[in-house]
Amino acid sequence: KLRNNWREETFMERLLIIGLMLLFSATATQAAPVKLTHLCATPDGATGVSASYLAEVASKYNVATIQTSCGKTLTKTMQQVAEGKADISASPFILNFLMMKGLGPYAGLGKKKGAELADNLRVLYSYDIAMFFLVAFEAKGIDNWEKLRGKTIFNGPPRGGATTTAKGIIFHVTGMKEGKGYNAKHVSWPQANSIFLDGGVDASVRPGNNPPQWIPIYEAAGKIVIVSVPKAKYEGKGFQKLINGPGSVPVILPIKDLNWGKTKIISEDGYFRTMSQTAGDVVHKNMSKSLAKKLTAAFIKDLDELRKKTPWAPGALYGNTDLKRMGYCKVSVKFHPGAVEAWEEAGRKIPDCAKP
């Protein structure tokens, strides 16, 4: 009888141990954070700040562990997400449009393959990725766009979306094309400042924020100028088509309100004219609805903190969902269903054209 009792007690103890082990295993599985990759362009620009912020809040609210990697060419990283080879990428909406049409840097995909890949992308949240600037050291004597003629400039990385846009701006302002009026050097974003600072180019036509994040670096090396698009060119039919096209919005800023350090801003009437591009961070459509919702909700929850991270963050319009301002319909981008729920639960409407 004692032996039987001992056996029963031993069996019960073993059963209890197994139960506890299963409980701890289930708890550990539930607690194990999801691991994601997030690819971005310049670390100090809108995409880099967005990526680091999402990693911060995803960790804070125990949603995921996100490894960010900046200095990338977004034409490539967007395709990686569309192909399921990366989890999250910054996505200028013009690139969504070009991928869908199989144009520009995606011409090699063809229209059918490009459309299939573009349809795999889903937005979590949107923002302005950057405005575009003609910047040069004052000593170069480039005080208007026509003086780019015969010069060598940096206008973006090889085959990048920023490069395509910069080329378009130069053409519509001056009529010049790369190799036919001016020459260009193309380097990756981590090298963009050094090629400008070491005199490898005469000027840059490149993206930046408001104020441009690279101004302190350039001013430390000498006096710089930033040149506005001339009013007559800006209001012309060609330029208006460009800045109101897919993924683009017009920008006109009173120079007296700008806080751009000692930089000399050249304009004929006291207004700085340029264009900005809208963007978002995208995931594959097969990401679970629950995870996409949690990531977006975490992004929304601390938005006020994001806007305090840099002097230009408020102007980047992180989290803006206004249809007219962000131009979703023009580029046919779609939000992830989980992101739609998160935004609507936060009291924000996602336009019907941007719903999957």
Salt bridges, closest charged atoms under 4 A:
GLU56 OE1 - LYS309 NZ 3.08
GLU83 OE1 - LYS85 NZ 3.27
ASP119 OD1 - ARG122 NH2 3.87
ASP119 OD2 - LYS285 NZ 3.25
ASP128 OD2 - ARG325 NH2 2.39
ASP143 OD1 - LYS147 NZ 3.03
GLU146 OE1 - ARG149 NH2 3.83
GLU178 OE1 - LYS167 NZ 3.75
GLU178 OE2 - HIS186 NE2 2.92
ASP202 OD1 - LYS140 NZ 3.58
ASP257 OD1 - LYS256 NZ 3.28
ASP269 OD2 - ARG273 NH2 2.86
ASP281 OD2 - HIS38 NE2 3.21
ASP302 OD2 - LYS60 NZ 2.88
ASP304 OD1 - ARG307 NH1 3.06
GLU305 OE2 - LYS308 NZ 3.62
GLU341 OE2 - LYS289 NZ 2.61
GLU341 OE1 - LYS293 NZ 3.13
GLU344 OE2 - LYS355 NZ 3.06
GLU345 OE2 - LYS293 NZ 2.71
ASP352 OD1 - LYS355 NZ 3.84
